[in-house]
C-alpha cells in the first residue's frame, strides 16, 4: 500500500515520523514524505523515501496564497493516489483533510500533537483566528473515512467538548515515542560534579524560555556553579518565537550556553543531569521530556497538558514547577544541586517510565493499529500490523 506523510516542516517528518515510515517500509509498503522545502528533506532519499515539496507558508493568512497551497496539495494527491494520507499539525490536518476529499483519497489520519499557537495564545490575533480554525476543523476532520490522533487526554476532551470530531473517531496515542535503546543512561562518570541543566525545544516564549533564563540568572547571582544549557533554534514561522538576537544576548551575558539546533541528542544528553521544560504551551507530549526520561535525567516540568503525562508524581518521577515562576524553578534546580541522591532517584524513575510507557516500538504499533482500523477491510494479503519485534 502507499502512504503519504504530510507536515508543515521537513524537520518534523525527519525527527518525529521517520521511524514509523521505516516500519511501514520494512513491512513492504511505500511511504512518500510531503512538506514545504527545507534543509532536512534531502536526507529522505538516503533512507529510501521519496520527498515531495509544495508551496506552503505555515504563518500565512493570505487567502489567495492558501488557495494555491490547497490546489497544489490536491494535485499531488491525485497524482500519487495514496491509500492513506497521514497529516501532522493543525494546519496540515485541515488542509490535508479537505484535499483528501477533493482528491478521492480513501482514508485519512490527522495527528494533532498539541493545540498550537491559535489555541494556546491569548493575543488578539490568536483569539480572532480561533473560531475560524475551529469551524474549518469541524468541516474537514470529522469524516467517516478519517480518524484523529491526539497525544494526551486533555486535548481529546477539548475536541469532544467542542464537538469538532465525533467521539468514536478520536484516538489518544501518548507521544511520538522514543528509541529507548538509543536514548539511555550515560556510562560517563562525573555526574557528581557541576550540575548541568538543559532546556531543549523550539524557542517559543510559551515553552518557558524566559523563566528558564531568569532562573539561571538568579542562581548565578547566588554564586551557584550550575550550567544552564539551551538547545534549539528560533522558529520564525511562529509569532511567539524568541528572536535570534535575544538568545545571543543571553549567551553573551553568560547566563546560558546556547547550542542552537543539536543533531546528536543522545550525545548531548550523556553530559546533562537535569532536563527542564517549564512550559505553559499546550504540548502534545514533549519529545524533549521523553528523551530526557529515557536518558535517565531528572525532569522538571509543569502540570500542563502533555507535560503531566511524563511527570505525574512530584518528587517520584520528576519535579513539578508552577508555570511562569522563575523563582520556583530556581529553587527546584538548587534542590537537585544540593541533593544528588534525589537527582539519581528521579533519573532512574524517569528511565523506568520511558521504557514502560513511551518506547517508540509500542507507539508505532498503536499507530499501525489506527491505520488498520481504516484500511483493514481493504488490505490485500492481510494485516498492516505484523510483529513488533
MARVO-850835 format. One record per residue (C-alpha): z negated, x negated, y; residue number from 1. Coordinates in nm, 3 decimals, padded with zeros to 5 digits. Layout:
<nodes>
<w=Z, u=X, v=Y, k=NUM>
...
</nodes>
This chain:
<nodes>
<w=00.000, u=00.000, v=00.000, k=1>
<w=00.038, u=-00.102, v=00.363, k=2>
<w=-00.244, u=-00.110, v=00.617, k=3>
<w=-00.226, u=-00.175, v=00.992, k=4>
<w=-00.539, u=-00.303, v=01.169, k=5>
<w=-00.524, u=-00.229, v=01.543, k=6>
<w=-00.769, u=-00.368, v=01.802, k=7>
<w=-00.773, u=-00.442, v=02.174, k=8>
<w=-00.800, u=-00.820, v=02.119, k=9>
<w=-00.670, u=-01.058, v=01.855, k=10>
<w=-01.010, u=-01.229, v=01.880, k=11>
<w=-01.182, u=-00.919, v=01.744, k=12>
<w=-00.947, u=-00.887, v=01.447, k=13>
<w=-00.980, u=-01.254, v=01.358, k=14>
<w=-01.358, u=-01.279, v=01.390, k=15>
<w=-01.465, u=-00.937, v=01.265, k=16>
<w=-01.198, u=-00.798, v=01.031, k=17>
<w=-01.027, u=-01.093, v=00.866, k=18>
<w=-01.248, u=-01.074, v=00.555, k=19>
<w=-01.161, u=-00.708, v=00.495, k=20>
<w=-00.791, u=-00.788, v=00.535, k=21>
<w=-00.824, u=-01.075, v=00.289, k=22>
<w=-00.991, u=-00.849, v=00.035, k=23>
<w=-00.707, u=-00.597, v=00.063, k=24>
<w=-00.453, u=-00.879, v=00.036, k=25>
<w=-00.624, u=-01.013, v=-00.276, k=26>
<w=-00.602, u=-00.665, v=-00.429, k=27>
<w=-00.225, u=-00.665, v=-00.377, k=28>
<w=-00.196, u=-00.467, v=-00.054, k=29>
<w=-00.016, u=-00.559, v=00.269, k=30>
<w=-00.212, u=-00.583, v=00.594, k=31>
<w=-00.048, u=-00.610, v=00.937, k=32>
<w=-00.254, u=-00.715, v=01.239, k=33>
<w=-00.177, u=-00.543, v=01.571, k=34>
<w=-00.320, u=-00.631, v=01.914, k=35>
<w=-00.223, u=-00.739, v=02.264, k=36>
<w=-00.110, u=-01.104, v=02.292, k=37>
<w=-00.387, u=-01.362, v=02.270, k=38>
<w=-00.483, u=-01.711, v=02.154, k=39>
<w=-00.608, u=-01.612, v=01.808, k=40>
<w=-00.303, u=-01.423, v=01.688, k=41>
<w=-00.116, u=-01.732, v=01.579, k=42>
<w=-00.383, u=-01.801, v=01.319, k=43>
<w=-00.296, u=-01.495, v=01.114, k=44>
<w=00.026, u=-01.647, v=00.977, k=45>
<w=-00.171, u=-01.931, v=00.819, k=46>
<w=-00.374, u=-01.665, v=00.637, k=47>
<w=-00.063, u=-01.485, v=00.515, k=48>
<w=-00.069, u=-01.192, v=00.759, k=49>
<w=00.194, u=-01.066, v=00.999, k=50>
<w=00.072, u=-01.022, v=01.355, k=51>
<w=00.242, u=-00.780, v=01.593, k=52>
<w=00.175, u=-00.754, v=01.967, k=53>
<w=00.206, u=-00.467, v=02.210, k=54>
<w=00.161, u=-00.442, v=02.588, k=55>
<w=-00.194, u=-00.321, v=02.646, k=56>
<w=-00.444, u=-00.377, v=02.924, k=57>
<w=-00.779, u=-00.252, v=02.797, k=58>
<w=-00.913, u=-00.221, v=03.154, k=59>
<w=-00.610, u=-00.031, v=03.287, k=60>
<w=-00.633, u=00.325, v=03.421, k=61>
<w=-00.270, u=00.339, v=03.535, k=62>
<w=-00.114, u=00.648, v=03.369, k=63>
<w=00.237, u=00.501, v=03.367, k=64>
<w=00.120, u=00.176, v=03.206, k=65>
<w=-00.086, u=00.366, v=02.949, k=66>
<w=00.210, u=00.586, v=02.861, k=67>
<w=00.418, u=00.272, v=02.800, k=68>
<w=00.146, u=00.137, v=02.569, k=69>
<w=00.136, u=00.459, v=02.371, k=70>
<w=00.518, u=00.466, v=02.345, k=71>
<w=00.522, u=00.110, v=02.208, k=72>
<w=00.246, u=00.191, v=01.962, k=73>
<w=00.432, u=00.495, v=01.827, k=74>
<w=00.749, u=00.288, v=01.793, k=75>
<w=00.566, u=00.017, v=01.596, k=76>
<w=00.403, u=00.268, v=01.361, k=77>
<w=00.731, u=00.448, v=01.295, k=78>
<w=00.893, u=00.115, v=01.210, k=79>
<w=00.609, u=-00.019, v=00.994, k=80>
<w=00.532, u=00.311, v=00.814, k=81>
<w=00.175, u=00.220, v=00.711, k=82>
<w=-00.013, u=00.425, v=00.456, k=83>
<w=-00.326, u=00.387, v=00.668, k=84>
<w=-00.396, u=00.283, v=01.027, k=85>
<w=-00.743, u=00.140, v=01.099, k=86>
<w=-00.826, u=00.145, v=01.471, k=87>
<w=-01.113, u=-00.054, v=01.624, k=88>
<w=-01.292, u=00.018, v=01.956, k=89>
<w=-01.289, u=00.342, v=02.157, k=90>
<w=-00.960, u=00.293, v=02.343, k=91>
<w=-00.770, u=00.186, v=02.031, k=92>
<w=-00.918, u=00.477, v=01.837, k=93>
<w=-00.796, u=00.726, v=02.099, k=94>
<w=-00.451, u=00.569, v=02.134, k=95>
<w=-00.417, u=00.496, v=01.764, k=96>
<w=-00.525, u=00.848, v=01.667, k=97>
<w=-00.266, u=01.002, v=01.898, k=98>
<w=00.011, u=00.760, v=01.798, k=99>
<w=-00.060, u=00.805, v=01.427, k=100>
<w=00.006, u=01.179, v=01.455, k=101>
<w=00.326, u=01.126, v=01.654, k=102>
<w=00.450, u=00.866, v=01.405, k=103>
<w=00.351, u=01.060, v=01.094, k=104>
<w=00.100, u=00.805, v=00.959, k=105>
<w=-00.061, u=00.969, v=00.653, k=106>
<w=-00.419, u=00.850, v=00.711, k=107>
<w=-00.626, u=00.706, v=00.996, k=108>
<w=-00.968, u=00.542, v=01.009, k=109>
<w=-01.127, u=00.500, v=01.352, k=110>
<w=-01.405, u=00.244, v=01.384, k=111>
<w=-01.621, u=00.251, v=01.697, k=112>
<w=-01.873, u=-00.035, v=01.699, k=113>
<w=-02.092, u=00.053, v=01.995, k=114>
<w=-02.013, u=00.303, v=02.266, k=115>
<w=-01.871, u=00.057, v=02.520, k=116>
<w=-01.867, u=00.042, v=02.899, k=117>
<w=-01.774, u=00.406, v=02.963, k=118>
<w=-02.076, u=00.534, v=02.767, k=119>
<w=-02.328, u=00.261, v=02.848, k=120>
<w=-02.287, u=00.204, v=03.220, k=121>
<w=-02.427, u=00.435, v=03.486, k=122>
<w=-02.199, u=00.317, v=03.764, k=123>
<w=-01.974, u=00.572, v=03.935, k=124>
<w=-01.655, u=00.464, v=03.761, k=125>
<w=-01.808, u=00.499, v=03.413, k=126>
<w=-01.962, u=00.838, v=03.491, k=127>
<w=-01.629, u=00.967, v=03.620, k=128>
<w=-01.441, u=00.842, v=03.315, k=129>
<w=-01.687, u=00.971, v=03.055, k=130>
<w=-01.581, u=01.340, v=03.045, k=131>
<w=-01.214, u=01.244, v=03.026, k=132>
<w=-01.274, u=00.994, v=02.744, k=133>
<w=-01.482, u=01.248, v=02.553, k=134>
<w=-01.202, u=01.504, v=02.584, k=135>
<w=-00.947, u=01.251, v=02.460, k=136>
<w=-01.171, u=01.155, v=02.167, k=137>
<w=-01.221, u=01.517, v=02.070, k=138>
<w=-00.846, u=01.574, v=02.077, k=139>
<w=-00.739, u=01.263, v=01.886, k=140>
<w=-01.020, u=01.168, v=01.644, k=141>
<w=-01.108, u=01.499, v=01.484, k=142>
<w=-00.822, u=01.541, v=01.239, k=143>
<w=-00.825, u=01.636, v=00.872, k=144>
<w=-00.649, u=01.312, v=00.767, k=145>
<w=-00.880, u=01.085, v=00.963, k=146>
<w=-01.234, u=00.955, v=00.929, k=147>
<w=-01.467, u=00.798, v=01.185, k=148>
<w=-01.677, u=00.490, v=01.101, k=149>
<w=-01.980, u=00.411, v=01.316, k=150>
<w=-02.230, u=00.129, v=01.280, k=151>
<w=-02.562, u=00.299, v=01.345, k=152>
<w=-02.724, u=00.644, v=01.314, k=153>
<w=-02.782, u=00.673, v=01.691, k=154>
<w=-02.409, u=00.667, v=01.762, k=155>
<w=-02.346, u=00.910, v=01.477, k=156>
<w=-02.593, u=01.154, v=01.634, k=157>
<w=-02.412, u=01.131, v=01.970, k=158>
<w=-02.080, u=01.220, v=01.806, k=159>
<w=-02.236, u=01.508, v=01.612, k=160>
<w=-02.430, u=01.647, v=01.909, k=161>
<w=-02.125, u=01.624, v=02.138, k=162>
<w=-01.904, u=01.776, v=01.869, k=163>
<w=-01.650, u=01.501, v=01.918, k=164>
<w=-01.583, u=01.476, v=01.544, k=165>
<w=-01.676, u=01.711, v=01.260, k=166>
<w=-01.994, u=01.602, v=01.083, k=167>
<w=-01.823, u=01.561, v=00.745, k=168>
<w=-01.572, u=01.312, v=00.889, k=169>
<w=-01.837, u=01.067, v=01.013, k=170>
<w=-01.945, u=00.766, v=00.807, k=171>
<w=-02.209, u=00.511, v=00.902, k=172>
<w=-02.144, u=00.154, v=00.780, k=173>
<w=-02.407, u=-00.070, v=00.934, k=174>
<w=-02.235, u=-00.376, v=01.085, k=175>
<w=-01.909, u=-00.553, v=01.007, k=176>
<w=-02.104, u=-00.775, v=00.768, k=177>
<w=-02.189, u=-01.143, v=00.749, k=178>
<w=-02.090, u=-01.408, v=00.494, k=179>
<w=-02.436, u=-01.498, v=00.367, k=180>
<w=-02.301, u=-01.795, v=00.173, k=181>
<w=-02.153, u=-01.945, v=00.491, k=182>
<w=-02.440, u=-01.849, v=00.719, k=183>
<w=-02.756, u=-01.974, v=00.553, k=184>
<w=-03.079, u=-02.151, v=00.645, k=185>
<w=-03.029, u=-02.510, v=00.750, k=186>
<w=-03.145, u=-02.803, v=00.541, k=187>
<w=-03.180, u=-03.004, v=00.859, k=188>
<w=-03.529, u=-03.130, v=00.933, k=189>
<w=-03.690, u=-03.145, v=01.271, k=190>
<w=-03.741, u=-02.773, v=01.327, k=191>
<w=-04.098, u=-02.858, v=01.433, k=192>
<w=-03.970, u=-03.042, v=01.740, k=193>
<w=-03.827, u=-02.898, v=02.061, k=194>
<w=-03.767, u=-02.524, v=02.033, k=195>
<w=-03.401, u=-02.423, v=02.076, k=196>
<w=-03.320, u=-02.062, v=02.163, k=197>
<w=-02.971, u=-01.913, v=02.154, k=198>
<w=-02.806, u=-01.607, v=02.303, k=199>
<w=-02.454, u=-01.569, v=02.158, k=200>
<w=-02.247, u=-01.280, v=02.292, k=201>
<w=-01.975, u=-01.170, v=02.527, k=202>
<w=-02.119, u=-01.248, v=02.868, k=203>
<w=-02.189, u=-00.894, v=02.986, k=204>
<w=-02.489, u=-00.821, v=03.206, k=205>
<w=-02.599, u=-00.542, v=02.970, k=206>
<w=-02.640, u=-00.797, v=02.691, k=207>
<w=-02.949, u=-00.916, v=02.880, k=208>
<w=-02.786, u=-01.232, v=03.014, k=209>
<w=-02.971, u=-01.219, v=03.346, k=210>
<w=-03.308, u=-01.160, v=03.179, k=211>
<w=-03.243, u=-01.446, v=02.937, k=212>
<w=-03.170, u=-01.687, v=03.221, k=213>
<w=-03.474, u=-01.570, v=03.418, k=214>
<w=-03.699, u=-01.615, v=03.112, k=215>
<w=-03.564, u=-01.969, v=03.076, k=216>
<w=-03.634, u=-02.034, v=03.443, k=217>
<w=-03.993, u=-01.904, v=03.411, k=218>
<w=-04.072, u=-02.118, v=03.108, k=219>
<w=-03.915, u=-02.423, v=03.269, k=220>
<w=-04.140, u=-02.360, v=03.571, k=221>
<w=-04.441, u=-02.360, v=03.338, k=222>
<w=-04.346, u=-02.705, v=03.217, k=223>
<w=-04.234, u=-02.593, v=02.870, k=224>
<w=-03.980, u=-02.814, v=02.694, k=225>
<w=-03.763, u=-02.539, v=02.546, k=226>
<w=-03.383, u=-02.547, v=02.542, k=227>
<w=-03.208, u=-02.218, v=02.618, k=228>
<w=-02.851, u=-02.220, v=02.487, k=229>
<w=-02.584, u=-01.968, v=02.586, k=230>
<w=-02.273, u=-01.929, v=02.368, k=231>
<w=-01.988, u=-01.703, v=02.470, k=232>
<w=-01.731, u=-01.656, v=02.740, k=233>
<w=-01.695, u=-01.413, v=03.029, k=234>
<w=-01.496, u=-01.100, v=02.949, k=235>
<w=-01.257, u=-01.039, v=03.241, k=236>
<w=-01.143, u=-00.713, v=03.081, k=237>
<w=-01.489, u=-00.561, v=03.126, k=238>
<w=-01.614, u=-00.460, v=03.473, k=239>
<w=-01.969, u=-00.567, v=03.379, k=240>
<w=-01.881, u=-00.924, v=03.285, k=241>
<w=-02.078, u=-01.215, v=03.426, k=242>
<w=-01.842, u=-01.435, v=03.623, k=243>
<w=-01.744, u=-01.782, v=03.514, k=244>
<w=-01.872, u=-01.920, v=03.845, k=245>
<w=-02.216, u=-01.764, v=03.794, k=246>
<w=-02.258, u=-01.912, v=03.446, k=247>
<w=-02.151, u=-02.255, v=03.570, k=248>
<w=-02.413, u=-02.237, v=03.846, k=249>
<w=-02.686, u=-02.165, v=03.592, k=250>
<w=-02.573, u=-02.459, v=03.379, k=251>
<w=-02.557, u=-02.691, v=03.680, k=252>
<w=-02.906, u=-02.578, v=03.778, k=253>
<w=-03.025, u=-02.700, v=03.437, k=254>
<w=-03.174, u=-02.366, v=03.333, k=255>
<w=-02.940, u=-02.317, v=03.036, k=256>
<w=-02.698, u=-02.512, v=02.822, k=257>
<w=-02.367, u=-02.324, v=02.826, k=258>
<w=-02.133, u=-02.389, v=02.533, k=259>
<w=-01.859, u=-02.135, v=02.609, k=260>
<w=-01.677, u=-01.996, v=02.307, k=261>
<w=-01.801, u=-02.155, v=01.983, k=262>
<w=-01.568, u=-02.183, v=01.685, k=263>
<w=-01.815, u=-02.312, v=01.424, k=264>
<w=-02.112, u=-02.078, v=01.450, k=265>
<w=-02.279, u=-02.190, v=01.122, k=266>
<w=-02.291, u=-02.547, v=01.253, k=267>
<w=-02.442, u=-02.432, v=01.582, k=268>
<w=-02.700, u=-02.211, v=01.413, k=269>
<w=-02.813, u=-02.502, v=01.197, k=270>
<w=-02.953, u=-02.657, v=01.517, k=271>
<w=-03.118, u=-02.338, v=01.650, k=272>
<w=-03.466, u=-02.190, v=01.592, k=273>
<w=-03.451, u=-01.852, v=01.768, k=274>
<w=-03.171, u=-01.600, v=01.820, k=275>
<w=-03.238, u=-01.383, v=02.125, k=276>
<w=-03.043, u=-01.075, v=02.228, k=277>
<w=-03.237, u=-00.880, v=02.494, k=278>
<w=-02.960, u=-00.622, v=02.508, k=279>
<w=-02.962, u=-00.282, v=02.675, k=280>
<w=-02.597, u=-00.228, v=02.578, k=281>
<w=-02.518, u=00.043, v=02.321, k=282>
<w=-02.444, u=-00.202, v=02.042, k=283>
<w=-02.288, u=-00.117, v=01.707, k=284>
<w=-02.483, u=-00.370, v=01.503, k=285>
<w=-02.466, u=-00.704, v=01.689, k=286>
<w=-02.285, u=-00.975, v=01.496, k=287>
<w=-02.497, u=-01.248, v=01.654, k=288>
<w=-02.817, u=-01.092, v=01.520, k=289>
<w=-02.700, u=-01.061, v=01.161, k=290>
<w=-02.552, u=-01.412, v=01.170, k=291>
<w=-02.882, u=-01.542, v=01.308, k=292>
<w=-03.070, u=-01.350, v=01.040, k=293>
<w=-02.850, u=-01.492, v=00.763, k=294>
<w=-02.912, u=-01.841, v=00.904, k=295>
<w=-03.286, u=-01.784, v=00.877, k=296>
<w=-03.359, u=-01.778, v=01.250, k=297>
<w=-03.643, u=-01.588, v=01.413, k=298>
<w=-03.495, u=-01.292, v=01.603, k=299>
<w=-03.593, u=-01.146, v=01.939, k=300>
<w=-03.419, u=-00.826, v=02.048, k=301>
<w=-03.476, u=-00.483, v=02.196, k=302>
<w=-03.544, u=-00.145, v=02.037, k=303>
<w=-03.197, u=-00.027, v=02.133, k=304>
<w=-02.926, u=00.142, v=01.922, k=305>
<w=-02.776, u=-00.119, v=01.689, k=306>
<w=-03.038, u=-00.382, v=01.760, k=307>
<w=-03.307, u=-00.174, v=01.591, k=308>
<w=-03.101, u=-00.176, v=01.272, k=309>
<w=-03.166, u=-00.551, v=01.240, k=310>
<w=-03.522, u=-00.584, v=01.372, k=311>
<w=-03.717, u=-00.283, v=01.250, k=312>
<w=-04.077, u=-00.408, v=01.243, k=313>
<w=-04.217, u=-00.609, v=01.532, k=314>
<w=-04.390, u=-00.919, v=01.401, k=315>
<w=-04.249, u=-00.873, v=01.049, k=316>
<w=-03.869, u=-00.918, v=01.057, k=317>
<w=-03.841, u=-01.019, v=01.422, k=318>
<w=-03.991, u=-00.959, v=01.765, k=319>
<w=-03.910, u=-00.664, v=01.991, k=320>
<w=-03.892, u=-00.710, v=02.368, k=321>
<w=-03.866, u=-00.431, v=02.627, k=322>
<w=-03.520, u=-00.417, v=02.787, k=323>
<w=-03.473, u=-00.558, v=03.139, k=324>
<w=-03.802, u=-00.750, v=03.115, k=325>
<w=-03.761, u=-01.126, v=03.161, k=326>
<w=-04.136, u=-01.190, v=03.173, k=327>
<w=-04.190, u=-01.021, v=02.835, k=328>
<w=-03.903, u=-01.221, v=02.687, k=329>
<w=-04.055, u=-01.545, v=02.818, k=330>
<w=-04.389, u=-01.450, v=02.663, k=331>
<w=-04.235, u=-01.394, v=02.318, k=332>
<w=-04.041, u=-01.721, v=02.329, k=333>
<w=-04.359, u=-01.905, v=02.429, k=334>
<w=-04.541, u=-01.739, v=02.139, k=335>
<w=-04.287, u=-01.877, v=01.892, k=336>
<w=-04.305, u=-02.217, v=02.059, k=337>
<w=-04.681, u=-02.220, v=02.001, k=338>
<w=-04.682, u=-02.064, v=01.652, k=339>
<w=-04.439, u=-02.243, v=01.422, k=340>
<w=-04.578, u=-02.065, v=01.114, k=341>
<w=-04.477, u=-01.731, v=01.269, k=342>
<w=-04.139, u=-01.882, v=01.353, k=343>
<w=-04.085, u=-01.974, v=00.987, k=344>
<w=-04.210, u=-01.638, v=00.853, k=345>
<w=-03.983, u=-01.438, v=01.080, k=346>
<w=-03.685, u=-01.656, v=00.986, k=347>
<w=-03.747, u=-01.608, v=00.615, k=348>
<w=-03.784, u=-01.231, v=00.655, k=349>
<w=-03.463, u=-01.214, v=00.860, k=350>
<w=-03.272, u=-01.404, v=00.592, k=351>
<w=-03.401, u=-01.173, v=00.319, k=352>
<w=-03.290, u=-00.868, v=00.516, k=353>
<w=-02.946, u=-01.012, v=00.589, k=354>
<w=-02.882, u=-01.078, v=00.220, k=355>
<w=-03.010, u=-00.737, v=00.116, k=356>
<w=-02.852, u=-00.518, v=00.383, k=357>
<w=-02.573, u=-00.694, v=00.574, k=358>
<w=-02.383, u=-00.907, v=00.322, k=359>
<w=-02.013, u=-00.866, v=00.405, k=360>
<w=-01.911, u=-00.802, v=00.043, k=361>
<w=-02.111, u=-00.479, v=00.041, k=362>
<w=-01.983, u=-00.383, v=00.388, k=363>
<w=-01.621, u=-00.441, v=00.282, k=364>
<w=-01.673, u=-00.232, v=-00.031, k=365>
<w=-01.810, u=00.055, v=00.176, k=366>
<w=-01.503, u=00.028, v=00.400, k=367>
<w=-01.272, u=00.043, v=00.098, k=368>
<w=-01.463, u=00.349, v=-00.021, k=369>
<w=-01.372, u=00.518, v=00.310, k=370>
<w=-01.006, u=00.427, v=00.255, k=371>
<w=-01.033, u=00.565, v=-00.098, k=372>
<w=-01.158, u=00.898, v=00.031, k=373>
<w=-00.842, u=00.938, v=00.241, k=374>
<w=-00.589, u=00.774, v=00.008, k=375>
<w=-00.730, u=00.812, v=-00.342, k=376>
<w=-00.518, u=01.107, v=-00.446, k=377>
<w=-00.202, u=00.930, v=-00.326, k=378>
<w=-00.281, u=00.588, v=-00.467, k=379>
<w=-00.015, u=00.455, v=-00.703, k=380>
<w=-00.181, u=00.293, v=-01.001, k=381>
<w=-00.542, u=00.385, v=-00.926, k=382>
<w=-00.829, u=00.287, v=-00.702, k=383>
<w=-00.840, u=00.067, v=-00.396, k=384>
<w=-01.192, u=-00.042, v=-00.463, k=385>
<w=-01.180, u=-00.281, v=-00.754, k=386>
<w=-01.461, u=-00.527, v=-00.820, k=387>
<w=-01.697, u=-00.662, v=-00.556, k=388>
<w=-01.739, u=-00.995, v=-00.733, k=389>
</nodes>
